[in-house]
Amino acid sequence: MKDHLDSSIFGDSGEHETGHEHDDHAPEAHAPSSVGSRDRGGRRRSGRPHPRRRLAVILVALLVVGAGAYAAFNVLRPVVGGILESNDYPGPGAGDVRVRVEEGDTGAAIGRRLVEAGVVKTAKAYLDAASANDKSTSIQPGVYALRKQMAASDVVAVLVEAKNRVTTSVVIPEGLWAKEVYAKLSAQTGLAVADYERAAKDAAALGLPAAAKGNVEGYLFPASYTFDPDTTAASHLKAMVAASVKRLSALGVTPARMEHVVTVASIVEAEARREQDRPKVARVIENRLAAKMSLQLDSTVSYAVGSRTITTTDAARASSSPYNTYKVVGLPAGPIGNPGESALKAAAAPVAGPWLYFVAVNPTTGETRFATTFAEHEQNVALFQQWCQANKGKC
């Protein structure tokens, strides 16, 4: 049995044991090739797919890969674009845009407002530019003229300079009447005088002290003002009233006394040009009020008739106006103009003295003489009349 198995495995020639190869002419013993063979039904049988089938498979694979690549591109495009694309405009920009910086705005808040206005591309670009500029911590509230699509560094360069704020400047001289103040404001801001007249009627909105009884006259503090664009007539008057009340408070004037002090100050402003005379004029007024004497001031009569003259007529002095101090005992019905700081100081703290009379003997220089008796006063009035004679048409 063993010999038969050996013979069937290794063959009779014993080639496997000797290491000799098979005869080249011997018939092959492996299974017949499937290539070109046919099955029992006569159909062609092959181990490899048909070329057209392979092509279809390749096309499907390419479509799958392509679809995946397209999807990946759409997903990654914003990420890649964000990496490669600048977050800032190159500048210099174009057009005209006004942006307001509010009191207390943070850098982030300014950046967001600039993006909304189309001035900078991203808030980050602005914040980076602001961080690189040491002056950015001193940006002032206000309105700034900018352009669309500016480089962030150029925007910061504009904002750090307060002179670049878009503003309207108005200078209000001392002693103007309220209606004259309205005309000045209107000429500079472009708002109608009627807008200011309307705003002046809302005493509560303007912050007038209760003692003013709703009358804005005397509380429109004369000074230089800077107003932002698009602000209202009411906001302008409110700022002026606030300046007046602030100064009165700093002088120690209580709200209850403000109307008295402002009224006296308005007379001082109209009557005394020289600084050194103003506390003495205020003292004359207070002394006459204490003595229950009528003030007999031409400045109050001029206000009553709406005429700016040094002297007044008999008819004007006979008027029944509550501002006619020739007939009214005590102060006029209210202030006769808007006094400045020196007049307010004089009215708040008159110098001590016995004077009951005063007269400007030289209106050109403002020289004023004071007297305690009527006789002395008449002598001073004579000096004034001499000046009028020498200056025809000025009295």
Beta strands, then each sheet from edge to edge (+ up, - down):
strand 1: 37-38
strand 2: 44-45
strand 3: 94-101
strand 4: 142-148
strand 5: 168-171
strand 6: 224-227
strand 7: 357-362
strand 8: 367-371
sheet 1: 1+ 2-
sheet 2: 3+ 4-
sheet 3: 5+ 6-
sheet 4: 7+ 8-
end
